[in-house]
C-alpha cells in the first residue's frame, strides 16, 4: 500500500495515491467488476452492514476501484474525503440533496453551466429549496442575497463559458460568517491549477468527464471535502439513492489523473497562444481568457490559480450567423459540447450548453448569440489557428 504524504509533490500523488495492492501484487490498479462481496460468516455480514466493521458491502457504495479514484482525487485536492458519482451533474445533485432540506436557500453565481441552472430552478425548487442568482464577481451582491435560510453558496471558477473568476477566499469568508458552506465547481482548472479547499472552500465539485479523464472516454463526477460533510451527508445520499460511479469508469479516470499535470500545462500553453491570436483577428469582438491582461479578473486569476486553463471564449460581431459559419468551416476542431479532451472542441453555447435557458436567462448570464467556446486540445497550435482562420475568413 502506498502511504500518501502531504509533503509529496502533485505529480507523485497523481500517479501513486490511493493504490492498495491485492495479494496478486499487481503493478497497475485492478478493476473490480463485481456487484457484491462475500462475507466469512453471518456475524461478519451483520458487522459490515451495521458499520462496526469496515469493508466492502455492495458496489453501489463500496468498490475498491472507485475507492482508489476517490482517495487519489482527495489527495490531489487536499481534502479528507471524496465521493465518486455517476456524472458531474449527479455530484452537484448529491451535494444539494445530502445537505439541504425544504425551506433552505442557495445563493449561486449566474455564470454556471446551463444544466446546473435548470437543476436549481426546475428541480430543487420542486422540493422547497429556493435559489438566488447573482453576478459572479460582485461580492456585495453575494452578501445582499444571503438570507437566514441560506445554507450553500455555489459557483464555478473559471465559469462556463465566459471564464469569469470569483474570489474564492473572499466568498469563503462571507459564507462562514453567515453559517454557510462554499461549494466550488473546479472542473475548468482541476487541482493541477487551483485548489479551492486551500483557499477556504468547503466542498469541491468535479465533472470527471472533462479534464480528469482528459480523453473524452467516460462520464463521472466527484465531490471532495471534509469527512464530516462529504463523508457523512453526501456519502449517505449516494449509499441510499445510488448515483454511483462505474468501476470501469473509475479505472479510466485513474489513468487520466496520472497525466493530469502534464496535460493541463499543455492546454494552458496552447490556449494562451490561441487567445493572443484571436485578439488580432478581424470580426472578433472580444476574447475571454483569464490569461489575457484584458480579462476583467486577470490579476485575481493569477493570484489564485497556477495556470489559466484551456478554455477560450470569444464573441463574433456577426452574431449567430457568423458563429455557426465559423464552427461549420472548421475541419480539425470537433463540434461537440464536451470539453477537457486532447482533441480541441468547439461549440455555440447559446444553442447547446445553455440552449434550454430562456433568452432572458441567457442575457443575464452574458451568453450572446455570437459567443463561441473553444476547449483547446493538444494539437499543433498553428494548425488550430489555421482551422479557425478558415471560418473567420
Secondary structure, DSSP 8 states (H G I E B T S, - for coil): -----TTS-HHHHHHHTT----TT--SS------SB---SSHHHHHHHHHTSS-S--BTTT--HHHHHHHHHHHHHHT-SEEEEESSHHHHHHHHHHHH--TT-EEEEESSS-HHHHHIIIIIIGGGT-EEEEE-TT-HHHHHHH--TTEEEEEEESS-TTT-----HHHHHHHHHHTT-EEEEE-TTTHHHH--GGGGT-SEEEEETTTTTT-SS----EEEEE-TTIIIIIIHHHHHHH--B--HHHHHHHHHHHHTHHHHHHHHHHHHHHHHHHHHTSTTEEEEE-TTSTTSTTHHHHHHH-SS--SEEEEEETTHHHHHHHHHHH-SSSEE-S--S-SS-EEE-GGGTTTTTS-HHHHHHHT--TTEEEEE--SS-HHHHHHHHHHHH-
